[in-house]
Amino acid sequence: MDDCVFCRIVRGEEWAARVAEDDEHIAFMDIRPMSRGHTLVAPKKHYRDVFEMSADDVARLYGFAARVAWAVKRALNPAGLNLLQNNGTAAGQVIFHVHVHVIPRYSGDEKRFKSGMGRINTSLEELAEMARMIGCEMT
Protein backbone atom coordinates (compact mmCIF):
# COMPACT_ATOMS: atom_id res chain seq x y z
CA MET A 1 0.00 0.00 0.00
CA ASP A 2 1.54 3.30 -1.11
CA ASP A 3 -0.03 5.37 1.68
CA CYS A 4 1.05 3.03 4.52
CA VAL A 5 4.05 4.34 6.46
CA PHE A 6 5.09 0.83 7.54
CA CYS A 7 5.01 -0.39 3.93
CA ARG A 8 7.21 2.58 2.98
CA ILE A 9 9.62 1.62 5.80
CA VAL A 10 9.74 -1.98 4.52
CA ARG A 11 10.52 -0.70 0.99
CA GLY A 12 13.21 1.67 2.33
CA GLU A 13 11.29 4.77 1.26
CA GLU A 14 10.84 6.02 4.84
CA TRP A 15 13.53 6.25 7.53
CA ALA A 16 13.38 3.89 10.49
CA ALA A 17 15.92 2.80 13.09
CA ARG A 18 15.86 -0.88 12.13
CA VAL A 19 16.48 -3.43 14.86
CA ALA A 20 16.10 -6.71 12.98
CA GLU A 21 14.40 -8.32 10.01
CA ASP A 22 13.92 -11.61 8.25
CA ASP A 23 12.16 -12.51 5.00
CA GLU A 24 8.69 -11.89 6.48
CA HIS A 25 9.10 -9.40 9.36
CA ILE A 26 10.77 -6.19 10.39
CA ALA A 27 11.47 -4.64 13.80
CA PHE A 28 12.26 -0.96 14.25
CA MET A 29 12.21 1.68 16.97
CA ASP A 30 8.93 3.50 17.62
CA ILE A 31 9.47 7.13 16.62
CA ARG A 32 7.18 8.19 19.50
CA PRO A 33 8.22 5.71 22.18
CA MET A 34 6.34 5.03 25.37
CA SER A 35 9.62 4.03 27.03
CA ARG A 36 13.33 3.74 26.28
CA GLY A 37 13.67 0.86 23.80
CA HIS A 38 10.04 0.77 22.58
CA THR A 39 10.24 -1.36 19.44
CA LEU A 40 7.64 -2.17 16.78
CA VAL A 41 7.45 -5.56 15.07
CA ALA A 42 5.47 -5.89 11.84
CA PRO A 43 5.03 -8.29 8.96
CA LYS A 44 6.54 -6.99 5.73
CA LYS A 45 3.33 -7.90 3.92
CA HIS A 46 0.53 -5.41 4.50
CA TYR A 47 -2.31 -6.59 6.72
CA ARG A 48 -4.67 -3.99 8.15
CA ASP A 49 -5.14 -5.94 11.38
CA VAL A 50 -4.75 -9.41 12.87
CA PHE A 51 -8.09 -10.49 11.39
CA GLU A 52 -6.62 -10.38 7.89
CA MET A 53 -3.87 -12.85 8.89
CA SER A 54 -3.91 -16.62 9.05
CA ALA A 55 -3.24 -18.27 12.40
CA ASP A 56 0.15 -19.44 11.07
CA ASP A 57 1.07 -15.87 10.01
CA VAL A 58 0.14 -14.60 13.49
CA ALA A 59 2.20 -17.35 15.12
CA ARG A 60 5.27 -16.43 13.03
CA LEU A 61 4.77 -12.72 13.82
CA TYR A 62 4.66 -13.41 17.54
CA GLY A 63 7.64 -15.77 17.30
CA PHE A 64 9.63 -12.94 15.73
CA ALA A 65 8.30 -10.49 18.36
CA ALA A 66 9.40 -12.86 21.14
CA ARG A 67 12.96 -12.92 19.74
CA VAL A 68 12.96 -9.12 19.62
CA ALA A 69 11.66 -9.02 23.21
CA TRP A 70 14.57 -11.22 24.31
CA ALA A 71 17.00 -8.87 22.53
CA VAL A 72 15.44 -5.84 24.25
CA LYS A 73 15.71 -7.59 27.61
CA ARG A 74 19.38 -8.47 27.04
CA ALA A 75 20.29 -4.99 25.81
CA LEU A 76 18.37 -2.82 28.28
CA ASN A 77 17.61 -5.01 31.30
CA PRO A 78 14.14 -3.52 31.93
CA ALA A 79 12.19 -4.41 35.08
CA GLY A 80 9.42 -5.82 32.85
CA LEU A 81 8.15 -5.77 29.30
CA ASN A 82 4.76 -5.42 27.56
CA LEU A 83 3.86 -7.06 24.25
CA LEU A 84 0.81 -5.21 22.89
CA GLN A 85 -1.12 -5.42 19.66
CA ASN A 86 -4.14 -3.21 18.85
CA ASN A 87 -6.87 -3.98 16.29
CA GLY A 88 -9.19 -1.17 15.21
CA THR A 89 -9.60 2.42 16.28
CA ALA A 90 -11.62 1.50 19.38
CA ALA A 91 -8.69 -0.64 20.55
CA GLY A 92 -6.18 2.17 20.03
CA GLN A 93 -4.81 1.22 16.61
CA VAL A 94 -3.38 4.31 14.91
CA ILE A 95 -1.29 2.82 12.09
CA PHE A 96 -3.42 0.40 10.08
CA HIS A 97 -0.66 -2.09 9.33
CA VAL A 98 -0.68 -4.85 11.93
CA HIS A 99 2.19 -4.54 14.41
CA VAL A 100 3.25 -5.63 17.87
CA HIS A 101 4.60 -3.15 20.40
CA VAL A 102 7.55 -4.39 22.47
CA ILE A 103 7.58 -1.92 25.37
CA PRO A 104 10.27 -2.19 28.03
CA ARG A 105 9.02 -1.20 31.47
CA TYR A 106 11.17 0.37 34.17
CA SER A 107 10.70 0.76 37.91
CA GLY A 108 8.65 3.87 38.61
CA ASP A 109 7.11 4.25 35.15
CA GLU A 110 3.69 3.00 36.31
CA LYS A 111 2.73 6.51 37.36
CA ARG A 112 3.58 7.94 33.93
CA PHE A 113 1.64 5.20 32.12
CA LYS A 114 -1.44 5.59 34.37
CA SER A 115 -1.48 9.38 34.07
CA GLY A 116 -1.80 9.14 30.29
CA MET A 117 1.46 10.96 29.63
CA GLY A 118 2.43 7.98 27.52
CA ARG A 119 5.09 9.07 25.02
CA ILE A 120 8.62 10.30 25.70
CA ASN A 121 10.75 12.70 23.69
CA THR A 122 13.72 11.27 21.85
CA SER A 123 15.90 12.19 18.88
CA LEU A 124 16.47 10.22 15.68
CA GLU A 125 20.08 9.75 16.79
CA GLU A 126 18.92 8.23 20.09
CA LEU A 127 16.57 5.90 18.19
CA ALA A 128 19.39 4.79 15.89
CA GLU A 129 21.68 4.14 18.86
CA MET A 130 18.97 2.18 20.66
CA ALA A 131 18.37 0.08 17.51
CA ARG A 132 22.10 -0.66 17.33
CA MET A 133 22.12 -1.73 21.00
CA ILE A 134 19.10 -3.99 20.64
CA GLY A 135 19.86 -5.29 17.15
CA CYS A 136 19.66 -9.04 16.86
CA GLU A 137 20.21 -11.65 14.17
CA MET A 138 16.95 -13.17 12.94
CA THR A 139 18.03 -15.96 10.63
Backbone torsions as a table, in degrees:
resi	resn	phi	psi	omega
1	MET	NA	124.4	-176.5
2	ASP	-66.3	-31.1	-176.1
3	ASP	-91.1	3.1	-178.3
4	CYS	-91.6	120.1	-178.1
5	VAL	-62.0	-36.8	179.9
6	PHE	-68.9	-37.4	175.9
7	CYS	-64.1	-38.6	177.2
8	ARG	-65.6	-37.2	176.0
9	ILE	-63.1	-46.6	179.3
10	VAL	-56.8	-42.6	-178.5
11	ARG	-78.9	-4.9	-179.2
12	GLY	80.3	15.5	-179.4
13	GLU	-89.6	-13.7	-178.7
14	GLU	-130.2	139.4	-179.5
15	TRP	-70.2	141.7	170.6
16	ALA	-153.8	146.0	174.0
17	ALA	-82.8	95.1	-174.6
18	ARG	-75.2	135.0	179.3
19	VAL	-99.3	-46.9	-176.6
20	ALA	-164.2	160.3	171.6
21	GLU	-160.3	158.3	170.7
22	ASP	-133.4	-165.4	-177.6
23	ASP	-62.7	-29.7	-173.7
24	GLU	-109.7	-18.4	-169.3
25	HIS	-134.3	160.8	175.7
26	ILE	-140.4	145.6	174.6
27	ALA	-127.2	134.3	-179.5
28	PHE	-150.7	161.1	-177.1
29	MET	-71.6	138.6	174.1
30	ASP	-68.7	128.5	-177.6
31	ILE	-72.5	-16.7	175.2
32	ARG	-126.9	69.5	-170.4
33	PRO	-68.2	148.4	173.9
34	MET	-85.0	-19.6	176.7
35	SER	-157.8	167.2	178.0
36	ARG	-63.2	119.6	179.5
37	GLY	98.4	3.4	179.8
38	HIS	-57.9	117.0	-174.6
39	THR	-120.0	144.6	176.8
40	LEU	-108.8	139.2	178.7
41	VAL	-123.1	126.4	-176.4
42	ALA	-140.5	152.0	170.3
43	PRO	-71.8	149.4	176.9
44	LYS	-71.3	-32.6	176.4
45	LYS	-76.0	140.1	-178.6
46	HIS	-76.2	123.0	168.7
47	TYR	-130.3	132.2	179.7
48	ARG	-63.2	-44.7	-179.3
49	ASP	-153.8	179.1	-175.7
50	VAL	-63.4	-23.4	-178.0
51	PHE	-73.1	-12.7	175.4
52	GLU	-91.1	-3.8	-175.7
53	MET	-102.0	151.1	171.8
54	SER	-76.9	162.5	177.5
55	ALA	-60.1	-37.4	178.6
56	ASP	-65.9	-40.3	177.6
57	ASP	-63.0	-42.1	178.4
58	VAL	-63.5	-42.8	179.8
59	ALA	-61.2	-42.9	178.7
60	ARG	-66.9	-38.9	177.3
61	LEU	-60.1	-46.7	-178.7
62	TYR	-72.2	-28.8	173.0
63	GLY	-63.6	-43.4	177.2
64	PHE	-64.5	-44.9	179.5
65	ALA	-60.1	-38.3	178.7
66	ALA	-64.0	-39.5	177.8
67	ARG	-66.0	-38.2	176.0
68	VAL	-65.0	-42.1	178.7
69	ALA	-58.5	-42.9	176.8
70	TRP	-60.9	-41.1	179.3
71	ALA	-64.8	-41.1	176.9
72	VAL	-62.0	-44.5	179.5
73	LYS	-60.9	-45.9	179.4
74	ARG	-63.1	-42.1	-174.2
75	ALA	-75.7	-36.7	-169.0
76	LEU	-116.1	-15.2	179.9
77	ASN	50.2	52.7	178.6
78	PRO	-69.7	162.1	177.4
79	ALA	-70.9	-25.9	179.7
80	GLY	-162.5	-176.4	-177.8
81	LEU	-158.4	134.9	175.1
82	ASN	-103.7	138.7	166.2
83	LEU	-112.2	116.7	-176.2
84	LEU	-127.3	146.2	176.9
85	GLN	-146.5	121.9	-176.2
86	ASN	-105.2	141.9	179.0
87	ASN	-129.9	108.9	178.9
88	GLY	92.6	154.7	-178.5
89	THR	-56.6	-43.0	-178.7
90	ALA	-62.3	-24.7	179.1
91	ALA	-93.0	0.8	178.2
92	GLY	97.4	8.0	178.5
93	GLN	-70.1	129.5	-179.8
94	VAL	-112.0	-42.9	176.1
95	ILE	-98.3	121.9	-174.6
96	PHE	-93.1	58.9	169.4
97	HIS	-138.9	116.3	-173.1
98	VAL	-50.7	137.3	178.7
99	HIS	-158.6	155.9	178.5
100	VAL	-111.7	131.6	174.9
101	HIS	-88.7	127.6	171.1
102	VAL	-107.7	106.0	-171.5
103	ILE	-117.1	105.8	175.1
104	PRO	-64.6	142.9	179.2
105	ARG	-119.7	139.7	-175.9
106	TYR	-122.4	150.7	178.8
107	SER	-53.2	130.6	178.1
108	GLY	92.0	-7.8	-177.7
109	ASP	-83.5	-5.2	-179.9
110	GLU	-57.7	-40.0	-178.5
111	LYS	-62.5	-43.6	-179.6
112	ARG	-65.3	-42.6	179.7
113	PHE	-65.4	-41.8	-178.4
114	LYS	-70.6	-29.8	-177.2
115	SER	-78.6	-8.2	179.0
116	GLY	84.9	6.7	179.9
117	MET	-68.2	-30.3	169.7
118	GLY	55.6	-83.8	-168.4
119	ARG	-85.0	152.2	176.6
120	ILE	-116.2	157.0	177.9
121	ASN	-85.5	137.6	177.1
122	THR	-154.1	157.8	179.9
123	SER	-97.8	164.1	176.9
124	LEU	-62.2	-35.3	177.7
125	GLU	-63.5	-42.1	178.0
126	GLU	-64.2	-39.7	178.1
127	LEU	-63.3	-43.2	179.5
128	ALA	-63.8	-41.3	178.2
129	GLU	-65.0	-42.0	178.8
130	MET	-63.3	-42.7	178.0
131	ALA	-60.2	-41.2	179.1
132	ARG	-63.6	-41.9	179.8
133	MET	-64.3	-41.4	-176.1
134	ILE	-81.2	-33.3	-173.2
135	GLY	-30.3	134.5	-177.4
136	CYS	-141.9	151.3	178.6
137	GLU	-79.1	132.7	-176.2
138	MET	-121.9	39.5	-179.0
139	THR	-85.9	NA	NA
